[in-house]
Amino acid sequence: MKLNVNSIDRFTKELPADKDVDNSRRQVEKACFSYVTPKSPKAPSLIHVSTEMLTNLGLKEEDGKHSEFLDVVSGKTVLPNTKPYAMCYGGHQFGNWAGQLGDGRAINLTEIKHNSKIWALQLKGAGETPYSRTADGLAVLRSSIREYLCSEAMYYLGVPTTRALSIVLSGNKVLRDVLYNGNPAYEKGAIVSRVAPSFLRFGNYEIFASRGDKTTLKTLVDYTIKNHFPHLGIPSKKTYLDFFQEVTTKSMDMVIHWQRVGFVHGVMNTDNMSILGLTIDYGPYGWLEGYDHNWTPNTTDSRHKRYRYGTQPQIVLWNLLQLAKALYVLIEDATALETILDTYRIDVKVGQLAMMRSKLGLHNTENFDDQLIEDLEKVLQLTETDMTIFFRNLANLKKEQSNNWFNTIEDAFYKPQEVVGAIKENWTNWFKNYEKRLSVEIWTNEERKNAMNKVNPKYVLRNYMAQLAIDAADNGDYKVLDELFVLLKKPYDEQPKSLKWFAKRPEWARHKVGCSMLSCSS
């Protein structure tokens, strides 16, 4: 049996390749990628495969059960007439220029065309590349499960994202220091196959601008417009500006979706920003448990909290500024670029306000909605209040019965006994204002509930849930992994048989590694 896919290779055919074919760590100049060969795994075994993604690639469910499929998605063999490669890019990490970074543990296999769509197929954790620096290019089971589950969970939440095809055990042991605290240990090696229209990120463009390589930068931007923004037309200074505008809009839409579902990326470096506005590179991410604008899941960011939940829209703007600086080499119009960035500042606030209105079931627009929302965000943080449960249960409140608010949302409080005195008074006042606001709505209680339940998920991939799947998988049990994979395909549905997952983070997970403490090793 041979995997029957329509492989094309626009990236390697249309862009300059690294002339050095040696797989040594080095600075790669005037090239968008380097050819590499995945590391052959010791004893690969398939843990899970997404049948939907198989279909998207033109494959059948039974194809995913064959050894040829396992060989490809584990890096043991490559598809006929393809040459795997790693991309060259740079990036700003935690606000500082880091120079050349590149695909240090990601290897692109090919691009597959099916039903007029083109998907780039990539392996994460399949071995060293010229961009691996001091690392081994491998990945471990825990981080692979987190990426596999999260990318698919985000897709079904309606958040722009890269996708996942499969997860494989390599049979190798990989040495990792989970929290970067000097306690390395061997873990099970694993490989995730990731899928997206493109894995290009802001850093792909930054690297050439930083080196004054205008020729290669122009070649890459022209390629990007031709293959991913063809409606913009023939490349020109105006086209480049329109390109930046579209990237800005897509990035804004993405981060507003993050805020809507309570997702925190954890490491929003410019090399982790997709040029297509997709959520990319799932590392130390997390969903808000208690509603807290200052929360970040990343231990590396625990001091300065640069990438905390509340600043994500502003960090996207900062990252866009870095991309604008790179594209200025081609556009040469600082005022036009600044205008787009200034517009983002306005539009993201408008977008966030509209998003919060939808979460509250407000169909009409009223002058004081922003104040109502601002007041809500304050009371939500008076005591630890679960974001997902609060907004989901809020839909059950009947607008003529706001005095019953505590019974409606009590389950969202981690310590309901704290909701007394001034805290309870603040909540009561907010609900009185909410009732007044709902009184001018045309929606019935049922219509409002249906609308709210389409934007407020009932089930999200909480870190403790992912950790349960990881712990079981580490012992060879993949039932929890599969249960969560199925559950998260319908995050807005009630799924009454799965109510155990509609629950606050358990106390045992509050300070457990993998649940509350995550690093870029995660």
C-alpha positions as CSV (number, residue, x, y, z in Angstrom):
1,M,0.0,0.0,0.0
2,K,1.2,3.5,-0.8
3,L,-0.3,6.7,0.6
4,N,-2.1,8.3,-2.2
5,V,-1.7,12.0,-1.7
6,N,-1.2,14.8,-4.1
7,S,2.1,16.3,-3.0
8,I,3.2,19.6,-4.3
9,D,6.2,21.7,-3.1
10,R,5.6,25.4,-3.8
11,F,7.8,26.4,-0.8
12,T,10.9,24.6,-1.9
13,K,10.4,25.3,-5.7
14,E,9.7,29.0,-5.4
15,L,12.0,30.1,-2.6
16,P,15.8,30.1,-2.2
17,A,17.3,27.1,-0.5
18,D,20.3,26.9,1.8
19,K,23.2,25.9,-0.4
20,D,24.8,24.0,2.5
21,V,23.3,20.6,2.9
22,D,25.1,19.6,6.0
23,N,22.9,19.3,9.1
24,S,25.3,21.3,11.4
25,R,24.1,24.2,13.5
26,R,24.9,27.4,11.7
27,Q,23.7,30.8,10.5
28,V,21.8,30.4,7.3
29,E,22.1,33.3,5.0
30,K,20.0,34.4,2.0
31,A,17.8,31.3,2.2
32,C,14.3,30.6,3.4
33,F,14.9,27.0,4.3
34,S,17.4,24.1,4.6
35,Y,16.9,20.6,3.5
36,V,16.9,18.1,6.3
37,T,16.1,14.4,6.9
38,P,13.9,13.4,9.9
39,K,15.5,11.2,12.5
40,S,14.5,7.5,12.2
41,P,12.6,6.6,15.4
42,K,13.6,3.5,17.3
43,A,10.2,1.8,17.6
44,P,7.4,4.0,16.4
45,S,3.8,3.3,17.4
46,L,0.6,5.3,16.6
47,I,-1.2,6.7,19.6
48,H,-4.0,8.7,17.9
49,V,-5.0,10.0,14.5
50,S,-7.6,12.6,13.5
51,T,-9.9,11.0,10.9
52,E,-11.2,14.5,9.9
53,M,-7.7,15.6,9.0
54,L,-7.1,12.4,7.1
55,T,-10.1,13.3,5.0
56,N,-8.9,16.9,4.5
57,L,-5.6,15.4,3.0
58,G,-7.5,13.1,0.7
59,L,-6.9,10.0,2.8
60,K,-9.3,7.4,4.1
61,E,-9.7,6.3,7.7
62,E,-8.2,2.9,6.9
63,D,-5.1,4.7,5.5
64,G,-4.3,5.9,9.0
65,K,-4.1,2.3,10.2
66,H,-1.4,1.2,7.7
67,S,2.3,0.9,8.5
68,E,3.1,3.3,5.6
69,F,1.2,6.0,7.3
70,L,3.0,5.4,10.6
71,D,6.3,5.5,8.8
72,V,5.6,8.9,7.3
73,V,4.2,10.6,10.4
74,S,7.0,9.2,12.6
75,G,9.7,10.4,10.2
76,K,10.9,6.9,9.4
77,T,10.3,7.4,5.7
78,V,9.4,10.3,3.5
79,L,6.8,10.5,0.8
80,P,8.0,9.8,-2.7
81,N,9.4,12.7,-4.7
82,T,9.5,15.0,-1.6
83,K,12.4,16.6,0.2
84,P,11.7,17.6,3.9
85,Y,13.0,20.9,5.0
86,A,13.3,23.3,8.0
87,M,12.4,27.0,7.7
88,C,14.8,29.9,8.5
89,Y,13.4,32.7,10.7
90,G,14.2,35.0,13.5
91,G,12.1,36.6,16.2
92,H,11.7,38.8,19.2
93,Q,11.5,36.7,22.4
94,F,10.0,38.4,25.5
95,G,10.5,41.7,23.8
96,N,14.2,41.2,22.8
97,W,15.6,40.5,19.3
98,A,16.9,36.9,19.5
99,G,18.5,36.7,16.0
100,Q,18.2,33.5,14.0
101,L,15.8,30.9,15.4
102,G,14.2,28.7,12.8
103,D,12.6,25.3,12.8
104,G,14.6,23.8,15.6
105,R,12.4,20.8,16.1
106,A,9.9,21.0,13.3
107,I,10.5,19.4,9.9
108,N,8.2,20.2,7.0
109,L,7.5,17.1,4.9
110,T,5.5,18.5,1.9
111,E,2.4,20.4,0.8
112,I,-0.7,18.3,0.0
113,K,-3.4,19.5,-2.4
114,H,-6.9,18.1,-2.0
115,N,-10.3,19.6,-3.0
116,S,-8.7,22.9,-4.1
117,K,-7.1,23.3,-0.7
118,I,-3.4,23.1,0.1
119,W,-2.1,21.9,3.4
120,A,1.5,22.0,4.7
121,L,2.4,18.8,6.6
122,Q,5.0,19.1,9.3
123,L,6.5,16.9,12.0
124,K,7.3,18.3,15.4
125,G,9.9,16.4,17.4
126,A,11.4,14.5,14.4
127,G,15.0,15.4,15.0
128,E,17.8,18.0,14.6
129,T,18.0,20.8,12.0
130,P,20.5,23.5,11.3
131,Y,18.3,25.7,13.6
132,S,18.3,23.4,16.6
133,R,21.1,25.4,18.3
134,T,22.0,23.5,21.5
135,A,18.8,21.3,21.5
136,D,18.1,17.8,20.1
137,G,15.1,18.6,17.9
138,L,13.0,16.0,19.7
139,A,9.7,16.3,21.7
140,V,8.2,14.4,24.6
141,L,4.9,12.7,25.1
142,R,3.4,15.3,27.5
143,S,4.1,18.3,25.2
144,S,2.9,16.3,22.2
145,I,-0.4,15.4,23.7
146,R,-0.9,19.0,24.8
147,E,-0.3,20.2,21.3
148,Y,-2.4,17.5,19.6
149,L,-5.4,18.0,21.8
150,C,-5.3,21.8,22.0
151,S,-5.0,22.5,18.3
152,E,-8.1,20.4,17.6
153,A,-9.9,21.8,20.6
154,M,-9.3,25.3,19.4
155,Y,-10.5,24.5,15.9
156,Y,-13.9,23.3,17.2
157,L,-14.1,26.4,19.5
158,G,-14.0,28.4,16.3
159,V,-10.6,29.9,17.0
160,P,-8.2,30.3,14.0
161,T,-5.5,27.6,14.5
162,T,-3.1,25.2,13.0
163,R,-4.4,21.6,13.1
164,A,-3.1,18.2,14.2
165,L,-3.1,14.9,12.2
166,S,-1.5,12.4,14.5
167,I,0.6,11.7,17.5
168,V,3.2,8.9,17.6
169,L,5.5,7.4,20.2
170,S,9.0,7.3,18.8
171,G,10.3,4.5,21.1
172,N,13.2,6.8,22.1
173,K,13.9,8.3,25.5
174,V,14.3,12.1,25.6
175,L,16.1,14.1,28.4
176,R,14.1,17.1,29.5
177,D,14.2,19.6,32.4
178,V,10.5,20.2,32.9
179,L,10.7,23.4,34.8
180,Y,14.2,24.5,33.9
181,N,15.3,24.1,37.5
182,G,18.2,21.7,37.2
183,N,16.3,18.5,37.5
184,P,16.4,16.8,34.1
185,A,14.8,13.3,33.6
186,Y,14.2,11.0,30.7
187,E,10.7,11.0,29.2
188,K,9.0,9.1,26.4
189,G,9.7,10.7,23.0
190,A,6.8,11.5,20.7
191,I,6.1,13.2,17.4
192,V,3.1,15.3,16.4
193,S,2.2,15.8,12.8
194,R,0.9,19.3,12.3
195,V,-1.1,20.7,9.4
196,A,-1.8,24.2,8.3
197,P,-2.2,26.2,5.0
198,S,1.3,27.6,5.9
199,F,3.6,27.7,9.0
200,L,5.1,31.1,8.0
201,R,5.4,33.4,10.9
202,F,6.4,37.0,11.5
203,G,10.0,35.9,12.2
204,N,10.4,34.6,8.6
205,Y,10.3,38.2,7.4
206,E,12.1,39.8,10.3
207,I,15.2,37.7,9.8
208,F,15.9,39.1,6.3
209,A,15.1,42.7,7.3
210,S,17.5,42.4,10.2
211,R,20.2,41.3,7.9
212,G,19.5,44.0,5.3
213,D,18.7,41.2,2.8
214,K,16.0,43.0,0.9
215,T,16.2,40.7,-2.1
216,T,15.2,37.5,-0.1
217,L,12.7,39.5,1.9
218,K,10.9,40.6,-1.3
219,T,11.0,37.1,-2.7
220,L,9.4,35.7,0.4
221,V,6.7,38.4,0.6
222,D,5.9,38.0,-3.1
223,Y,5.6,34.3,-2.6
224,T,3.3,34.8,0.4
225,I,1.0,37.1,-1.5
226,K,0.9,34.9,-4.6
227,N,0.1,31.7,-2.7
228,H,-1.8,32.9,0.4
229,F,-3.2,36.4,-0.5
230,P,-3.7,36.1,-4.3
231,H,-6.7,38.5,-4.3
232,L,-4.3,41.3,-3.5
233,G,-2.9,41.2,-7.0
234,I,0.5,41.8,-8.5
235,P,3.1,42.7,-5.8
236,S,3.8,46.4,-5.4
237,K,4.3,48.9,-2.6
238,K,0.5,49.2,-2.3
239,T,0.1,45.4,-2.4
240,Y,2.6,45.1,0.4
241,L,0.7,47.6,2.5
242,D,-2.6,45.8,1.8
243,F,-0.9,42.6,2.8
244,F,0.1,44.1,6.2
245,Q,-3.4,45.3,6.7
246,E,-4.8,41.8,6.2
247,V,-2.3,40.3,8.5
248,T,-3.2,42.9,11.1
249,T,-6.9,42.2,10.7
250,K,-6.4,38.4,10.9
251,S,-4.2,38.7,14.0
252,M,-6.7,40.9,15.7
253,D,-9.6,38.4,15.0
254,M,-7.5,35.6,16.4
255,V,-6.6,37.3,19.7
256,I,-10.2,38.5,20.3
257,H,-11.2,34.8,20.0
258,W,-8.5,33.9,22.5
259,Q,-10.1,36.5,24.9
260,R,-13.5,35.2,24.3
261,V,-12.8,31.6,25.3
262,G,-10.2,32.5,28.0
263,F,-7.2,31.1,26.2
264,V,-3.7,32.3,27.2
265,H,-1.0,31.4,24.7
266,G,1.8,31.9,27.2
267,V,4.7,32.7,24.8
268,M,3.6,35.3,22.2
269,N,7.1,35.8,20.7
270,T,7.1,37.1,17.1
271,D,8.4,33.7,15.9
272,N,5.1,32.3,17.3
273,M,2.9,34.6,15.4
274,S,1.4,33.1,12.2
275,I,1.3,35.3,9.1
276,L,-2.2,33.8,8.5
277,G,-3.6,34.8,11.9
278,L,-3.6,31.2,13.1
279,T,-2.8,30.1,16.7
280,I,0.5,28.4,16.3
281,D,3.1,26.7,18.6
282,Y,1.2,25.3,21.6
283,G,3.6,25.3,24.5
284,P,2.9,26.7,28.0
285,Y,-0.7,27.6,27.2
286,G,-3.7,27.5,29.5
287,W,-7.3,28.4,29.9
288,L,-8.3,30.8,32.7
289,E,-9.6,29.0,35.7
290,G,-10.2,31.9,38.0
291,Y,-10.9,35.0,35.9
292,D,-7.7,37.0,36.2
293,H,-6.3,39.5,33.7
294,N,-2.8,39.0,35.3
295,W,-2.6,35.2,34.9
296,T,0.0,33.6,32.7
297,P,0.6,29.8,32.5
298,N,4.3,30.3,31.6
299,T,6.8,29.9,34.5
300,T,9.4,31.7,32.4
301,D,7.1,34.7,32.3
302,S,6.0,34.5,36.0
303,R,7.9,37.6,37.1
304,H,7.1,40.2,34.4
305,K,3.9,38.6,33.1
306,R,4.4,40.1,29.7
307,Y,2.2,37.5,28.1
308,R,-0.6,37.5,30.7
309,Y,-4.3,37.2,29.6
310,G,-5.1,40.9,29.9
311,T,-2.2,42.1,27.7
312,Q,-2.6,39.7,24.8
313,P,-4.3,42.2,22.4
314,Q,-1.6,44.7,23.2
315,I,1.2,42.2,22.6
316,V,-0.3,41.4,19.2
317,L,0.0,45.1,18.4
318,W,3.6,45.1,19.6
319,N,4.4,42.1,17.4
320,L,2.6,43.7,14.4
321,L,4.9,46.8,14.9
322,Q,7.9,44.5,14.6
323,L,6.5,43.1,11.4
324,A,5.8,46.6,10.1
325,K,9.4,47.5,10.7
326,A,10.5,44.5,8.6
327,L,8.1,45.3,5.8
328,Y,9.0,49.0,5.8
329,V,12.1,48.0,3.8
330,L,9.7,47.2,0.9
331,I,6.9,49.7,1.6
332,E,9.0,52.8,2.5
333,D,5.9,54.6,3.9
334,A,6.0,54.8,7.7
335,T,2.9,57.0,7.9
336,A,0.8,54.4,6.1
337,L,2.1,51.6,8.3
338,E,1.4,53.7,11.5
339,T,-2.1,54.4,10.3
340,I,-2.8,50.7,10.1
341,L,-1.4,50.2,13.6
342,D,-3.4,53.1,15.0
343,T,-6.5,51.7,13.5
344,Y,-5.8,48.4,15.2
345,R,-5.8,50.2,18.6
346,I,-9.3,51.4,17.9
347,D,-10.6,48.3,16.2
348,V,-9.4,45.9,18.8
349,K,-11.3,47.8,21.5
350,V,-14.4,47.8,19.4
351,G,-14.0,44.1,18.7
352,Q,-13.5,43.2,22.3
353,L,-16.6,45.2,23.3
354,A,-18.7,43.4,20.7
355,M,-17.3,40.1,21.8
356,M,-18.1,40.8,25.5
357,R,-21.6,41.9,24.4
358,S,-22.1,38.5,22.8
359,K,-20.9,36.7,25.9
360,L,-23.5,38.6,27.9
361,G,-26.3,38.0,25.4
362,L,-26.7,41.7,24.5
363,H,-28.2,41.9,21.0
364,N,-28.7,45.7,21.0
365,T,-26.0,48.3,21.4
366,E,-26.4,50.7,24.3
367,N,-24.2,53.7,25.4
368,F,-23.2,52.3,28.8
369,D,-22.3,48.7,27.7
370,D,-18.6,49.4,28.1
371,Q,-19.2,50.5,31.7
372,L,-21.3,47.4,32.4
373,I,-18.5,45.2,31.1
374,E,-15.8,47.0,32.9
375,D,-17.7,46.6,36.2
376,L,-18.2,42.9,35.5
377,E,-14.5,42.4,35.0
378,K,-13.9,44.0,38.4
379,V,-16.4,41.9,40.3
380,L,-15.2,38.7,38.6
381,Q,-11.8,39.3,40.3
382,L,-13.1,40.0,43.8
383,T,-13.0,36.3,44.6
384,E,-11.7,33.4,42.5
385,T,-14.4,32.9,39.9
386,D,-14.2,30.3,37.1
387,M,-14.6,32.1,33.7
388,T,-16.0,29.2,31.7
389,I,-18.6,28.2,34.3
390,F,-19.7,31.7,35.0
391,F,-20.5,32.7,31.5
392,R,-22.0,29.4,30.6
393,N,-24.3,29.4,33.7
394,L,-25.1,33.1,33.2
395,A,-27.2,32.1,30.2
396,N,-29.6,30.3,32.6
397,L,-30.5,33.6,34.3
398,K,-34.0,34.9,33.5
399,K,-33.9,38.6,33.2
400,E,-36.9,39.1,35.4
401,Q,-35.3,37.0,38.2
402,S,-31.9,38.7,38.7
403,N,-32.3,38.5,42.4
404,N,-31.7,34.8,42.0
405,W,-28.2,35.5,40.6
406,F,-26.3,33.7,43.4
407,N,-28.0,30.3,42.8
408,T,-27.4,30.7,39.1
409,I,-23.6,31.2,39.2
410,E,-22.7,29.8,42.6
411,D,-20.9,26.9,41.0
412,A,-18.4,29.3,39.4
413,F,-17.1,30.4,42.7
414,Y,-14.1,28.5,44.1
415,K,-14.9,29.7,47.6
416,P,-18.6,30.7,47.6
417,Q,-18.4,31.3,51.4
418,E,-16.3,34.4,50.5
419,V,-19.2,36.0,48.6
420,V,-20.5,37.9,51.5
421,G,-20.5,41.5,52.7
422,A,-19.0,44.0,50.3
423,I,-18.2,41.4,47.7
424,K,-21.8,40.2,47.6
425,E,-23.1,43.8,47.5
426,N,-20.9,44.5,44.5
427,W,-22.2,41.5,42.8
428,T,-25.8,42.4,43.6
429,N,-25.4,45.8,42.2
430,W,-23.9,44.5,39.0
431,F,-26.8,42.1,38.5
432,K,-29.3,44.9,39.1
433,N,-27.6,46.9,36.3
434,Y,-27.5,43.7,34.1
435,E,-31.2,43.2,34.6
436,K,-31.9,46.8,33.7
437,R,-29.8,46.4,30.6
438,L,-31.6,43.2,29.6
439,S,-35.0,44.9,30.0
440,V,-34.3,46.9,26.8
441,E,-33.4,43.7,24.8
442,I,-35.8,42.3,22.3
443,W,-34.6,38.7,22.8
444,T,-36.6,36.3,25.0
445,N,-34.8,34.5,27.8
446,E,-34.6,31.4,25.6
447,E,-33.3,33.3,22.5
448,R,-30.6,35.0,24.7
449,K,-29.6,31.7,26.2
450,N,-29.2,30.1,22.8
451,A,-27.1,33.0,21.5
452,M,-24.9,33.0,24.6
453,N,-24.3,29.2,24.4
454,K,-22.9,29.6,20.9
455,V,-20.1,31.8,22.1
456,N,-19.6,30.7,25.7
457,P,-18.2,27.1,25.6
458,K,-19.2,24.5,28.1
459,Y,-16.0,22.5,27.7
460,V,-12.5,23.8,27.3
461,L,-9.2,22.0,27.6
462,R,-8.3,22.9,31.1
463,N,-4.7,22.1,32.0
464,Y,-5.7,19.5,34.6
465,M,-7.7,17.6,31.9
466,A,-4.7,17.5,29.6
467,Q,-2.5,16.3,32.5
468,L,-4.9,13.5,33.3
469,A,-4.6,12.4,29.6
470,I,-0.8,12.7,29.9
471,D,-0.5,10.7,33.1
472,A,-2.7,7.9,31.7
473,A,-0.9,7.8,28.4
474,D,2.5,7.7,30.2
475,N,1.2,4.4,31.5
476,G,0.1,3.2,28.1
477,D,-3.6,4.1,28.6
478,Y,-5.0,6.3,25.9
479,K,-8.7,6.2,26.9
480,V,-8.6,9.7,28.5
481,L,-6.9,11.1,25.4
482,D,-9.6,9.7,23.2
483,E,-12.4,10.8,25.5
484,L,-11.1,14.4,25.6
485,F,-10.6,14.4,21.8
486,V,-14.2,13.4,21.3
487,L,-15.6,15.7,24.0
488,L,-13.8,18.8,22.6
489,K,-15.2,18.4,19.2
490,K,-18.5,19.7,20.5
491,P,-17.5,22.3,23.1
492,Y,-20.8,24.2,22.9
493,D,-23.0,21.2,23.3
494,E,-24.4,20.1,26.6
495,Q,-23.1,16.5,26.4
496,P,-24.9,15.4,29.5
497,K,-22.9,12.2,29.7
498,S,-19.7,14.2,30.1
499,L,-20.7,16.6,32.9
500,K,-17.7,15.5,35.0
501,W,-15.6,17.7,32.7
502,F,-17.8,20.8,33.3
503,A,-16.2,21.5,36.6
504,K,-13.8,23.8,38.3
505,R,-10.1,22.9,38.6
506,P,-9.7,20.4,41.5
507,E,-7.6,21.4,44.4
508,W,-5.0,18.7,43.7
509,A,-4.3,20.5,40.4
510,R,-3.8,24.0,41.9
511,H,0.0,23.7,42.3
512,K,0.7,20.6,40.3
513,V,3.4,20.7,37.6
514,G,1.6,20.5,34.2
515,C,-1.6,22.0,35.7
516,S,-0.6,25.4,37.1
517,M,3.2,25.4,36.3
518,L,4.3,25.1,32.7
519,S,7.5,26.1,30.9
520,C,8.5,26.3,27.3
521,S,9.5,22.7,27.7
522,S,5.8,21.9,28.1
